[in-house]
Amino acid sequence: MKHHHATLPAPVAESLGGDLVSRYGAGLRRRYLILAALAVLTVLMALQAIAVGAYDLSPYKVLLILLGQGEGAQSVVVFNIRLPRIVAAIVTGWGLGISGLLTQSLLRNPLASPFTLGMSHGAAFGAAFAIVFMGAGAVSTSALYSAGSGDFMFSSLYAVTLMAFAGAMAATVVIVLLARMRQMSASAVILAGVAMSSLFMSGTILIQYFATEVEIATVVFWTFGDVARSNWREILVLAVATLLVSAYFLRHRWDLNALLAGEETAQALGVHVTRLRLLGMFLASLLVALATAFHGIIAFLGLLAPHISRRLVGGDHRLLVPCSGLVGSALLLAADTVGRLVVGSGSLPVGVLTSFMGAPLFLYLLLKGKRL
């Protein structure tokens, strides 16, 4: 018996194909518009953050000051106090947003982030070790300046940053090995991250037991998430690293897209999965180590930014990489500005506010058991 398969007439098929292409193009344009809107929103938030505070300025006055037409006191407030912390918030938020996206995509785990996997606590442990046992305890407000003379100290920068990186990498290696060797579920990987966080927190407490009062105060200072402590040199170091890591993963955006379909599918498409995962986690650890060494622990930002970005632009890493960075920058900038306004003089540690934002989302994802 012969089977007659119905086929669409050629004009109809061409019309349907053209319609699909048109819809795809319209959707892509809409997502690029969302990226542009996020970039504009971040700039406007930065201008507003410069204007508000204990010494209020009008947006028009802010523009004049940025163009070099401000008075002495106003220029000091803008260029020496507010602008460095605002740029630091934008750069750090971008780096943590990218790190969170990488951990989630490379491990294919929606609950993954630098904070939930113990990478942030590992970096804090490394920084505490450098402060107490490697002579960086004299640093009070910056990894680059001594408390007394304010001279540039490469040794302190290298000690804190390298040890923070070593701590973050230790947590990363354990998580990657467990996920690969045991084929653990998403929840089990997060539980392993919780165990690593507890281990590093206990180690930090043990280090404080052997520290002097000044060193204890310095370690506690490092554990608070605060973007106001860095200077332009540290911001430049973090910005260069964030830019290079972002460019690398934009170049490998199709590999990340293929990995979402599974390791076997990605390998069949020519992706070297092991190399991509190891190098990706290495680069994510580098960003987390720099952000933690310069600004302390900023919780859950790496969890929030990628999930919000997927809601806005979908799962295509062509758009997801820059969107995660922009959302991370906007969230951290907003949290830092709110922290300044709530306290008045000084500022509320920004890590506290990001924890309030991220903890409910983490519990929701954990209960829902969502997969990428």
C-alpha positions as CSV (number, residue, x, y, z in Angstrom):
1,M,0.0,0.0,0.0
2,K,1.4,3.3,-1.0
3,H,1.5,6.2,1.5
4,H,0.9,9.7,0.1
5,H,2.7,12.4,2.1
6,A,1.1,15.8,2.0
7,T,3.5,18.5,1.0
8,L,3.1,22.2,1.1
9,P,3.1,24.1,-2.2
10,A,6.4,25.9,-2.8
11,P,4.9,29.4,-2.5
12,V,3.4,28.5,0.8
13,A,6.6,27.0,2.1
14,E,8.6,30.0,1.1
15,S,6.0,32.3,2.8
16,L,6.3,30.3,6.0
17,G,10.0,30.3,5.9
18,G,10.1,34.1,5.3
19,D,7.7,34.6,8.2
20,L,9.9,32.6,10.6
21,V,13.0,34.6,9.5
22,S,11.1,37.9,10.0
23,R,9.9,36.9,13.5
24,Y,13.5,35.8,14.4
25,G,14.9,39.1,13.2
26,A,12.2,41.1,15.1
27,G,12.9,39.2,18.3
28,L,16.6,39.7,17.9
29,R,16.2,43.5,17.4
30,R,14.0,43.6,20.4
31,R,16.7,42.0,22.5
32,Y,19.3,44.3,21.2
33,L,17.1,47.2,22.2
34,I,16.8,45.8,25.7
35,L,20.6,45.7,25.9
36,A,20.8,49.3,24.7
37,A,18.1,50.3,27.3
38,L,20.1,48.6,30.1
39,A,23.2,50.5,29.1
40,V,21.4,53.8,29.1
41,L,19.7,53.0,32.4
42,T,23.1,52.2,34.0
43,V,24.6,55.5,32.8
44,L,21.5,57.4,34.1
45,M,21.8,55.6,37.4
46,A,25.5,56.5,37.6
47,L,24.7,60.2,37.1
48,Q,22.0,60.1,39.7
49,A,24.3,58.3,42.1
50,I,26.9,61.1,41.7
51,A,24.2,63.7,42.4
52,V,22.7,62.3,45.6
53,G,24.2,61.9,49.0
54,A,25.1,64.0,52.1
55,Y,26.2,66.7,49.7
56,D,23.4,66.9,47.1
57,L,24.1,68.1,43.5
58,S,21.7,68.7,40.7
59,P,22.1,66.6,37.5
60,Y,22.9,69.7,35.5
61,K,25.7,70.6,38.0
62,V,27.0,67.0,37.9
63,L,27.4,67.3,34.1
64,L,29.2,70.6,34.4
65,I,31.6,69.2,37.0
66,L,32.3,66.1,34.8
67,L,33.0,68.5,31.9
68,G,35.6,70.3,34.1
69,Q,33.5,73.4,35.0
70,G,32.9,72.7,38.7
71,E,34.0,74.5,41.8
72,G,36.8,73.2,44.1
73,A,34.7,71.5,46.8
74,Q,32.2,70.1,44.4
75,S,34.9,68.6,42.2
76,V,36.6,66.9,45.2
77,V,33.2,65.3,46.1
78,V,32.6,64.1,42.6
79,F,36.1,63.0,41.4
80,N,37.7,61.9,44.7
81,I,34.7,60.4,46.6
82,R,31.8,59.4,44.5
83,L,33.1,58.7,41.0
84,P,35.6,56.0,42.1
85,R,33.0,54.0,44.1
86,I,30.5,54.3,41.2
87,V,32.9,53.1,38.6
88,A,34.0,50.3,41.0
89,A,30.4,49.3,41.5
90,I,29.9,49.1,37.7
91,V,33.1,47.2,37.0
92,T,32.6,44.8,40.0
93,G,29.0,44.2,39.2
94,W,29.9,43.3,35.6
95,G,32.6,40.9,36.7
96,L,30.4,39.1,39.2
97,G,27.5,38.9,36.8
98,I,29.8,37.3,34.2
99,S,31.3,35.0,36.8
100,G,27.8,33.8,37.8
101,L,26.8,33.2,34.2
102,L,29.9,31.2,33.5
103,T,29.5,28.9,36.5
104,Q,25.9,28.3,35.7
105,S,26.5,27.6,32.0
106,L,29.7,25.6,32.4
107,L,28.2,23.4,35.2
108,R,24.7,23.5,33.7
109,N,23.4,24.3,37.1
110,P,20.9,27.2,37.7
111,L,21.9,27.4,41.4
112,A,25.6,27.9,40.8
113,S,27.3,31.2,41.5
114,P,30.6,32.3,43.0
115,F,28.9,32.7,46.4
116,T,26.9,29.4,46.5
117,L,29.9,27.4,45.3
118,G,32.2,28.7,48.0
119,M,34.5,30.7,45.6
120,S,33.9,34.0,47.4
121,H,34.5,32.5,50.8
122,G,37.7,30.8,49.5
123,A,38.9,34.2,48.2
124,A,38.1,35.8,51.5
125,F,40.1,33.0,53.3
126,G,43.1,33.6,51.0
127,A,42.9,37.4,51.7
128,A,42.7,36.8,55.4
129,F,45.8,34.5,55.3
130,A,47.8,37.1,53.4
131,I,46.7,39.8,55.9
132,V,47.7,37.9,59.0
133,F,50.6,35.7,57.9
134,M,52.2,37.4,54.9
135,G,52.6,41.0,56.1
136,A,49.6,42.6,54.4
137,G,48.0,43.4,57.7
138,A,49.3,46.9,57.6
139,V,46.8,47.7,54.8
140,S,43.8,49.6,56.2
141,T,41.8,51.0,53.4
142,S,43.3,49.5,50.2
143,A,45.4,46.6,49.0
144,L,47.6,49.2,47.3
145,Y,48.3,51.6,50.1
146,S,49.9,51.3,53.5
147,A,48.1,52.8,56.6
148,G,51.0,55.1,57.4
149,S,52.7,56.6,54.4
150,G,50.2,55.7,51.7
151,D,53.0,54.6,49.5
152,F,52.2,52.2,46.6
153,M,52.8,48.6,47.9
154,F,53.1,46.0,45.1
155,S,53.8,43.3,47.7
156,S,50.5,43.9,49.5
157,L,48.6,43.9,46.3
158,Y,50.2,40.7,45.1
159,A,49.9,39.0,48.4
160,V,46.2,39.7,49.0
161,T,45.2,39.2,45.3
162,L,47.2,36.0,44.7
163,M,46.1,34.4,47.9
164,A,42.5,35.3,47.2
165,F,42.9,33.7,43.8
166,A,44.4,30.6,45.3
167,G,41.5,30.3,47.8
168,A,38.9,30.8,45.0
169,M,40.7,28.3,42.8
170,A,40.8,25.7,45.6
171,A,37.0,25.8,45.9
172,T,36.6,25.7,42.1
173,V,38.8,22.7,41.6
174,V,36.9,20.7,44.3
175,I,33.5,21.6,42.8
176,V,34.6,20.8,39.2
177,L,36.1,17.5,40.2
178,L,33.1,16.4,42.2
179,A,30.7,17.4,39.4
180,R,32.8,15.5,36.9
181,M,33.8,12.4,38.8
182,R,30.6,11.7,40.7
183,Q,28.1,13.0,38.1
184,M,26.3,14.8,41.0
185,S,22.9,16.4,40.7
186,A,22.5,20.2,40.8
187,S,21.4,20.2,44.4
188,A,24.3,18.0,45.4
189,V,26.8,20.4,43.8
190,I,25.3,23.3,45.7
191,L,25.5,21.3,48.9
192,A,29.2,20.7,48.2
193,G,29.6,24.4,47.7
194,V,27.9,25.0,51.1
195,A,30.4,22.6,52.7
196,M,33.3,24.4,51.0
197,S,31.9,27.8,52.3
198,S,31.7,26.4,55.8
199,L,35.2,25.0,55.6
200,F,36.7,28.3,54.4
201,M,34.7,30.3,57.0
202,S,36.0,28.1,59.7
203,G,39.5,28.6,58.4
204,T,39.0,32.4,58.4
205,I,37.9,32.2,62.0
206,L,40.9,30.1,63.0
207,I,43.2,32.7,61.3
208,Q,41.6,35.4,63.4
209,Y,42.3,33.4,66.5
210,F,46.1,33.8,65.9
211,A,45.8,37.4,64.7
212,T,46.4,40.7,66.6
213,E,43.5,43.1,67.2
214,V,44.6,45.3,64.3
215,E,44.8,42.2,62.0
216,I,41.4,41.0,63.2
217,A,39.9,44.4,62.4
218,T,41.4,44.3,58.9
219,V,40.1,40.8,58.2
220,V,36.6,41.8,59.3
221,F,36.9,44.8,57.1
222,W,37.7,42.6,54.1
223,T,34.7,40.4,54.8
224,F,32.3,43.3,54.4
225,G,31.2,43.9,50.8
226,D,32.0,47.6,50.1
227,V,32.9,49.2,46.7
228,A,34.2,52.4,48.4
229,R,37.5,51.0,49.5
230,S,39.3,50.7,46.2
231,N,41.3,53.3,44.3
232,W,41.7,53.9,40.6
233,R,44.7,51.5,40.2
234,E,42.7,48.6,41.7
235,I,39.7,49.6,39.6
236,L,41.9,49.5,36.5
237,V,43.2,46.1,37.3
238,L,39.7,44.7,37.8
239,A,38.4,46.5,34.6
240,V,41.1,45.1,32.4
241,A,40.6,41.5,33.7
242,T,36.8,41.8,33.3
243,L,37.1,43.2,29.8
244,L,39.5,40.4,28.7
245,V,37.3,37.6,30.2
246,S,34.2,39.1,28.7
247,A,35.8,39.3,25.3
248,Y,37.0,35.7,25.5
249,F,33.6,34.3,26.2
250,L,31.9,36.4,23.6
251,R,34.3,34.8,21.2
252,H,33.3,31.4,22.5
253,R,29.5,32.2,22.7
254,W,28.6,29.4,20.3
255,D,30.5,26.9,22.4
256,L,28.5,27.9,25.4
257,N,25.3,27.6,23.5
258,A,26.2,24.1,22.3
259,L,27.1,23.1,25.9
260,L,23.5,23.9,27.0
261,A,22.3,21.0,24.8
262,G,24.5,18.5,26.7
263,E,28.2,17.4,26.8
264,E,27.7,14.7,24.1
265,T,26.0,17.1,21.7
266,A,28.6,19.8,22.3
267,Q,31.4,17.3,21.6
268,A,29.7,16.1,18.5
269,L,29.7,19.8,17.3
270,G,33.4,20.1,17.8
271,V,33.5,21.7,21.3
272,H,36.4,20.7,23.6
273,V,34.1,20.5,26.6
274,T,36.8,19.7,29.3
275,R,39.1,22.5,28.1
276,L,36.2,25.0,27.9
277,R,35.0,24.1,31.4
278,L,38.4,24.2,33.1
279,L,39.5,27.4,31.5
280,G,36.1,29.0,32.0
281,M,36.0,28.2,35.7
282,F,39.6,29.4,36.0
283,L,38.7,32.8,34.5
284,A,35.6,33.0,36.7
285,S,37.7,32.4,39.7
286,L,40.1,35.1,38.6
287,L,37.3,37.7,38.5
288,V,35.9,36.5,41.9
289,A,39.3,36.7,43.5
290,L,40.0,40.2,42.2
291,A,36.5,41.5,43.2
292,T,36.8,39.9,46.7
293,A,40.4,41.0,47.3
294,F,39.5,44.6,46.4
295,H,35.8,44.9,47.7
296,G,35.1,42.0,50.0
297,I,32.3,39.4,49.8
298,I,29.4,40.6,47.7
299,A,26.8,37.8,48.0
300,F,24.4,36.4,45.5
301,L,25.0,39.0,42.7
302,G,26.4,36.3,40.5
303,L,23.1,34.4,41.0
304,L,20.7,37.3,40.4
305,A,22.2,38.8,37.3
306,P,22.2,35.7,34.9
307,H,18.6,34.7,35.9
308,I,17.3,38.2,35.3
309,S,19.2,38.4,32.0
310,R,17.6,35.1,30.8
311,R,14.2,36.6,31.4
312,L,15.1,39.6,29.4
313,V,17.1,38.2,26.4
314,G,16.7,34.4,26.5
315,G,19.5,31.8,26.6
316,D,21.6,32.9,23.6
317,H,25.1,33.7,24.9
318,R,25.6,36.3,22.2
319,L,23.2,38.5,24.2
320,L,23.4,36.8,27.6
321,V,27.1,37.6,28.2
322,P,26.7,41.4,27.9
323,C,23.3,41.4,29.5
324,S,24.5,39.6,32.6
325,G,27.3,42.1,32.9
326,L,25.0,45.1,32.5
327,V,22.4,43.7,35.0
328,G,25.1,43.0,37.5
329,S,26.4,46.5,37.1
330,A,23.0,48.1,37.5
331,L,22.1,45.9,40.6
332,L,25.4,46.6,42.4
333,L,25.2,50.3,41.6
334,A,21.6,50.5,42.8
335,A,22.5,48.6,46.0
336,D,25.4,50.9,46.8
337,T,23.4,54.0,46.2
338,V,20.6,52.8,48.4
339,G,23.1,51.9,51.1
340,R,24.5,55.4,51.0
341,L,21.1,57.0,51.2
342,V,19.8,54.8,54.0
343,V,22.7,55.4,56.4
344,G,23.3,59.0,55.6
345,S,26.9,59.5,56.6
346,G,29.0,56.6,55.6
347,S,27.3,53.7,53.9
348,L,25.6,50.3,54.6
349,P,27.8,47.4,53.4
350,V,26.6,46.6,49.9
351,G,27.0,42.8,50.5
352,V,24.1,43.0,53.1
353,L,21.7,44.5,50.5
354,T,22.7,41.9,47.8
355,S,22.1,39.1,50.3
356,F,18.6,40.5,50.9
357,M,18.0,40.5,47.1
358,G,19.5,37.1,46.3
359,A,18.5,34.8,49.2
360,P,14.8,34.7,48.2
361,L,15.7,33.9,44.6
362,F,18.1,31.1,45.7
363,L,15.3,29.5,47.9
364,Y,12.8,29.8,45.0
365,L,15.2,28.1,42.6
366,L,16.1,25.4,45.1
367,L,12.4,24.6,45.8
368,K,11.5,24.7,42.1
369,G,14.4,22.5,41.0
370,K,14.8,24.5,37.8
371,R,17.3,23.3,35.2
372,L,19.1,25.3,32.6
